Amino acid sequence: MLQGGLKLSVNAWQKSSFNQVRYASSPSSKRWIARQVRDQFVKKALSQNYRARSAFKLLELDQKYNFIKPGSVFIDCGAAPGSWSQVISRKVYPELDLTIEQTEAVDTKLNDSLIIAVDLLPIEPIPGVNIIQGDFTDINIQQKIKELLKEREVDVVVSDMAPNFSGQHFIDHVKSMELCESSLNFAEQALKFGGTFLCKFLMGESDHEFRNLLKTKFNRVRHEKPQAVHKKSTEGYYMCLGYKKQVDR
Ligand SMILES: C[S@@+](CC[C@H](N)C(=O)[O-])C[C@H]1O[C@@H](n2cnc3c(N)ncnc32)[C@H](O)[C@@H]1O
């Protein structure tokens, strides 16, 4: 996540971050801030007014697979602070200048797109995005999503959900796979035939099992590690195309 307000210029932000490095209390926070200052994706996010560097993970995947299209229905799970929803909103409402942070409501009837973003944390308003605060794994929250959908089928479910890190890799991996399963369960109910599912996971013992499950449900499943993922990170993404929805006869 980016530190500092969106309105800071890159230079001002760098200057303030250098000061933070000087005054940071612990060595690990010094290292974190120093890494942010050097990070090309942090700089790009600031200059393009994205709320987090992770925007560039979704942009890279969309450039490769071209699945963010106007007129589609999107669910963004684990959306805070909102950079993936910003990417989707800018792509599906190209008529609007969404590079400028706006708080007033935007007429989303420009086309048939629908974007629903869910997170445990609050998300500042994003033009064209319906925000739900709550636990995505809670059926009451999933019911709220269904109410917003009004029986529309979903084209794309993306999940960038990450658990609170315990620091113990195995525990974090298991929690991450639970979030993946929850988003897949929801996707199975909501996606249309041929729909797309993208989910983040932390690599570990059971990711292959999950991948095999995905392969039974989608025509194409690819393991992706976009450039904006830190090299040493165990984070990966499953990009799943062509949902094989069972159609009732
Ligand atoms: C890496 S951040 C997402 C960044 C986001 N894609 C963006 O580009 O701004 C992971 C998010 O997952 C959320 N999260 C984790 N567990 C969740 C849950 N059970 N329900 C909803 N959100 C959850 C966290 O609150 C956190 O904001």
The ligand as an ORCA input file, in Angstrom:
! r2SCAN-3c Opt
* xyz 0 1
  C      -3.301     -6.805     -1.121
  S      -4.722     -6.032     -0.477
  C      -5.657     -5.744     -1.948
  C      -5.147     -4.619     -2.789
  C      -6.131     -4.208     -3.861
  N      -6.261     -5.237     -4.888
  C      -5.718     -2.933     -4.530
  O      -5.200     -3.017     -5.646
  O      -5.912     -1.864     -3.975
  C      -5.572     -7.386      0.251
  C      -6.903     -7.000      0.860
  O      -7.611     -8.203      1.182
  C      -8.520     -7.844      2.206
  N      -9.120     -9.039      2.795
  C      -8.503    -10.053      3.436
  N      -9.384    -10.955      3.867
  C     -10.612    -10.515      3.467
  C     -11.941    -11.008      3.638
  N     -12.183    -12.150      4.275
  N     -12.961    -10.292      3.114
  C     -12.713     -9.124      2.467
  N     -11.486     -8.604      2.288
  C     -10.447     -9.286      2.793
  C      -7.649     -7.042      3.145
  O      -8.426     -6.243      4.007
  C      -6.815     -6.219      2.165
  O      -7.340     -4.936      1.985
*
